[in-house]
């Protein structure tokens, strides 16, 4: 049985699935097609042993903002990760892949890596495992392997891989002839008809030592700074933070441009099962479970005399009703609503650009903020007050802290809270409340075995998250406020 180390890339921030996907909480962490997020489904797909494959704990590449979301979502599906590498800045996929390869060979010189984005939908996991198995033969011969998706339409939103010959149905790896940039509609139609062009999925399989050698040959300028960023990386709460100065000096470039388009040993495994990168709301509508009229509903949404539409409400308190709609996407969040023609789904990024230009916070930010102890969500903001919902994991605690400008009221609505106020400690259960005076040193803990949820009402002259003084903090490094 061959062991493979999955490398999951989840540092991206999608804009075409706004308002559900935003810079602070991109699509890979959202539950777009079921109870699992795309990231959770991607991790589960490369977890465990299947026939002749055994997957090692995954290596995760992400950024500081997403590190606690990553660990929380992996915990929810029972997956223990391997290394979680924190990128100080976004430098595209080439430096990320190189860092993962260097990290892997440090402990296993013969490591084989499967590079996988965190936001793809592959319903047939067994078909994917079979494709990976077929790619191993080429990898053992020193090839770099990518996976080409058999096109079912003349898609202009994807790049293509031109194979050196038509697939023979065996699924074996075929040498790549060339990469093709996103084509126009006419060119795409000709390529699909030819039968030798497959979509470029951005999934790769190779020996770590072979990809490092390819970088040394084709993108040598990346090697030294990435190695320095890894060698001087610092452990932090179970994460490995790449050294910022070296990392920020790395060229921003994709793995395709840096290495793959130049490599002479690249082979393609044809993948004929269903696949989607969910790059638009139209793709979500196509992948969703629609009714006989092509209407896909999610959450508190209803359709009356509608067809070929997507109606989605992400708030149980916001009922979304469609009446007489055709070819419409409507996505309702607690703080933003998008209504557009489904055919314009690729243009949603223009909405984000417009909002950013007007400095509207919903362009990039959500009202929920993740922390190592759980998360908090802003429910209401008013003049001199705001209300938050705070979720604390079993056994977790916040820092001992105080505030200069605000007092707080805490009401426990689920679980048990251990509350420290100056020299006093007390246990609180559901429906109990406590007042935190301005300036008092206080701490919140969950001593129980179930999640604890409380409502926090802040009042004062200044309610910014930077009004905080910490005295003891297990999570202080890189935490920001409310820690």
N, C-alpha and C positions, 0 to 999 in steps of 0.2 A: 504494500500500500504506500502510495506516494504522499508525503506531507506537503501541503501548500500553505504559505502564509498570505492571507488576504491583506491587501492594503486598501483601506476605504478612504476616499477623498471626500471630505464634507466641509470644506471651507467656503464654498460658493454662496452667493446671495442672489437669488433669482428675482427678476422684476416682472416677468410676463405672467406670473400667477398672483399679482397684486389684486386685492388687498390681503389675501390669505398669506402669501409669501412676501416677506419684507427683509430688509437688510439685517434687522435684529433677530429674525426668526424665519429663515428661508424655507423653501418648499420641502427640503429633505426631512425636516422635522415635523411636518404637518401630516395629519391623517387624511389623505386625499381620497383614497379608495377603500378604506376599511379601518378596522380598529388599530392597525399598526401604522406607524409613520413609514415613509419611504426608506429612511435610514434604518429603522428597525427591521424592515423586510429585507433590505440589502444585507444587513449583518446576519440575519437568520439564514439567508440563502448560502452563506459561506461559513456555516457553523456546524461542527460535528463531522461524522464520517459517512461516506456514501460510496458503496461498492469499492472501487480501487482508489478512492480519494479520502484523505484525512486533512481537515482544515485546522491549522494552528490558531490560537487566539489572534484576532485581527489587530493589525497596526492601524491606528487612526491618525489621519492628518487633518487638523482643524485649526481654528484660531481661538484666541483667548475668550472672545465673547460667547463661543458655543461650547466651551469645554464642559460646563456643568450640565448642559442639555444633553450632550453626548453620553456622559456617565449615567445620568438619570434614565435616559431612554434605553440604554443597554441593560441597566439593572432591571427595568420593567419587563424585559423579555428574557431575563436569566442568562445573559451573555457576559462573561468576564473578558475584558479586552486585554490585549498585550500592551505594547507601548502606545501612549497617546502623545503624539508630537504636536506641540503648539507652535504655529507659525507666527512670528512677531508682526508680519505684514504679508499681504497677498502677493505672491510671485508666480502665480499660474501653476500648471501641473508639472512642468519639467523639474524645477527645484524640489518640489514635494516628492516626486517619484525617486529622484536621486537620493534625497535624505532617507527615505524609507529603505532603499536598497543598501545604502551604507550602514544603516542601523542593523539591518538583517545580517549582513556578512560578518559583522563584528562578533556575533555569537554563533553563526552557522555559515561557513564559507560556501556551502552548497545549497543555500536557501533558494527555493523557487517561489516567486511572488505572483500573485494575481491582483492586478490593479483594477479597482472597480469604483466607479462613481457611486455616490450614496443616494441618488435620486432617480434611478431607473426602475422601471416596472418590468419584471420577467415572471409572468404567472407560472410557467412550467419550470420549476426548479430542477427537476430530474433531467429535462432536456439541456438545461444550462450545464449541469454537472457532466453530462455525456460529452458536451462540446469541449469542456475543459480537459476531460480525459483524452480526447482526440488531439488536443493541442500539445499534450505533454510529449508525444513522440517527436514532434518538431523541436520542442524546447530541449530535449535531451541531445539533439543533434546540433545545438548551439544557436537555434533560430530565436528571433524575437517574434512572438505570436500576437496578433490582434484578432478580434472577432468581428466579422462582417454580418450585418443583418440583411436577410433577403428582403428586398423592397416589395411592398404590396401596392405601391402607388408611386407616381412621379412626384416625389417630395422635393421641394426647393429649399427646405429649411435645414437639410442635413448635408454634410460632406459625404463623399463616396469613396470607396476603395475599388480600384479596377484590378480584377484578378487576372493572372496570366493565362487562365483557361476557364471554361465553364465548369462548375462543380459537377462531379459524376454521381452524386447522390450518396457517396460514402461518408461525407462529412469530414474527410481528412483535410489537413491544412494544405493550402495552395499558395505558391509564391505570389507575392504582391507585385503588380506591374507598376502602379502609380497611385498617388492620392489625387482626388479631384475636389476642388473647392465647390461650395454650394452653387448648383447650376441654375439657369433659368428654366422655365417650365418646358420649353421645347427640347432643350438638351436633356433634361431629366427624363422626359418621355422616351427619347432615343436610347438612353443608357439602360433604362428598365427593360426595354424591348431586347437589348443586346444580350442580357442574361449574365454578363460578366461584371456587373457593377453592383456592389453591396453598400448599404449604409455604414458609415463609420461610427461605431458605438463608443469608441474611447475606452474599451476594455482590453487589457493586455495581460499576457502570461509570458514570463521569462525567468531565467536564472538571474539572481541578483548580480552575480559577478559579470554576466554578459551585458546587462544594461549599464553597469558602471563602465565597462570597457567601451561601450558604444558612446557614452558621454565623453570619455577621455579622447575618443577619436573625432567626434562630430561637434561637441559643445564643451571643449576643454575649459573654457573660461568659467563654467559653472562649478567645476569640481572643487577647487580650492576653497572658495567661500562657503559652499555647502558643507564641506568637511569641517571647516573651522566652526561653523554654526553648530554642528553636531558635537564636535569634540568639546566645545565650551558650553554646551547646553547645561541647564540647571534643573534638578528635580524640584517639583513644586506640587504638593498634595496629590501625588500619584501621576502627575503629568510630567512631561519632559519639555521644558521651554528652550527652543533653539535660541542661540545667542543672537541678540537683535542686530548688533552692528554688522557682523559678517553677513547675516541673512538679508538685511536691507540693501546690501551691496550687490546682491545676486540679480542678474538680468531677469526681467519679467518675460517669460516665454513658455509656450505650451510644449508638451512632450512631442507632439507631432512635428512642430516646426524645428525644435531643437535636435531631435534624433531620428524619429521614425521616417520622415520624408527623405532622409539621406541614407538610411541603413540599407545594406545590401542583403541582409539575412532575414527580412521581414516576411512572414507568412500569414495567411488569413484562414481562420476556421469559419466556414459558412454556418450561420445560425438561422434556422428556418422557423423556429417557434416564435410566439408572440413576444414583442418587445416594444417599449415606449420610453422616451425620456421625459414624458409629461412636460413638454416645453411650452404648453399653452393651455388655456381653458378649453379650447376646442379638442385638444388631445385628452383632457380629463373627461369631456363629454363622450368622446369615442370609446374610452376605456371603461366608463361607468356602466352600471346596470340600468339601462333605460327601459321605458315601457314600449308598447307597440308603436307609439308615435315618436319615439326617439327623444323622449323627455327624461332627463336624469335629475333626480331630486336628492337633496342631502340636508339633513337637519330639519329644522322647523320650516319646511317649504312645501307648498302645495301648487298644483297646476290645474287650471280649468281651461279646456279647449286650447291647449298648447301643443306645439310640435317642434321637434328638432331643437330643443333648448336645454339649457343648464340652469337650474335654480338651486341655490345653495345658501343656507343660513347657518352661520357659525355661532349664533346666540339662541339659547332656548327661550329667551324672553322677546325675541324678534321674529315674528311670523312673516314669512315672505310668500306672497301670493302672486302667481302669474296668471293673467287672464288674456286669452287670445293671442299668445305670443308665438312667433315662428322665427327660428334662427337667432335666439337671444340668449345671452349669458347674463345672469344676475347673481352677484355674490355679495352677501350681506355679512358684515362683521359688526361687533359692538360699536366700533368707532369710525367705520367707513363702509360705503356701499358702491359697488361697481355695476353699472348696467350698460351693455354694449352689444353691438351686432356680433354674433359668434364668428363671422368671417373676419372680424378685425382683431381676433385674439392675439395675433403676433404683434399688434400695435399697442398692447397694454403698457409696454415699457414707456411709451410716450406720455401716458398718464402719470407715471412716477416722475418722469423728468419735469412735467408741468408742475406737479406738487412741490418738488424740490426747489424749483425756481421761485416759488412763492413762499418757501420756508415753512411749509405745512408739515408738522411732525409725523403725520400718518404716512407720509411718503416712505419712511424707513423704519419707524419705531412702532413697537407694540406697547400695550399697557402692562404686559407681564415681564418680569425680570427674574431670571433663574440664578440661584445661588447653590453652594454645595450642601446647604442644609434643607433646601427645598426651593420655593419661589414665592414671590408676592405679586399681586395684581392690583393696579390702581382702578378703583370702581367709580369714584366721584372726586372731582376737584372743584372747589369753590373758593370764594374770597375768605382767606384766613382759616380754611379747613380742607382736609381731604380724607377719603375713606379708602382703606386697602384691605384686601383679603390675603392673609398670610398662611401659607402651607408649610409645615415643618415635618420632615421625615422622622420616623421612629428613631430615637436615640440621638437626634441631632440637636444642636444648640446654636444660638446666635451669640455675637460678641457681647461682653459687658461694656455698656456704652451710656452716654448721656447726650443731651441736646441743649443748646443755648436759647433757642427761639421757640420751641414748641413743647407742649405737653401731649400726652397720649392716653386714650381709653382703649382697653383691650377687652373684647368679649369672646369667650371661647364658644365655638359652635360645634366642634367635633373633637373627640379625643381628650387628652389630659395635658395641661401645661404646668410646667414648673416655673414660677415667676420669682425673680430676684429684684427687690427694690431697696437700694442701699443695703442695710444690714439685715433685712427681712426676707425670708423665703417662704413661699406658700405654694400648695398645689391647687389648681383650678380645673374644674370639669365643665361639661357643657352647661350653658346658660349662666355661668358665673362671669363676673366682670371685675376689672381693677383699674384704678387711675394711676398714671405715671406722672408725677409733677415735673414741671420744667426744672432741669438741672439734676434730677435724681439719677443715680447710677442704676441701671436696670439690665436685666438679661432675661431672655425667653428660651426655654428648653422643652423638648418633648421626651419625657422619661418613659413613655409607654411603648407598646409594640404595634400601634396603629398610627396612621397619620393624625396630626393635630392641626386643626384649622381654626383661626380666629379672625375676627374683624377688628381692625385698628382704625380708630378715629383720631386724627391729628388736628390740633388747633394751635394757632400761634401767628406771629407776625411774619415768619419766614418758614416755608415748608420744604425747602430744597433738600435733596438727598445728601448734600455735602455738609449739612448741619449735624455733625456727628463727631464725638470724641470717644475713642476706643481705649479701654484699660486692659482687657484681656481678649485675645482673638485668635482662635485656632485657625481661622481662615483668612487672616488679614491680607496676605500677599495678593495683590491684583484684584482684591475684592470689589473696590468701589464702595458705595454706600449700602446701607441697610444690611450689613453683614453680620 
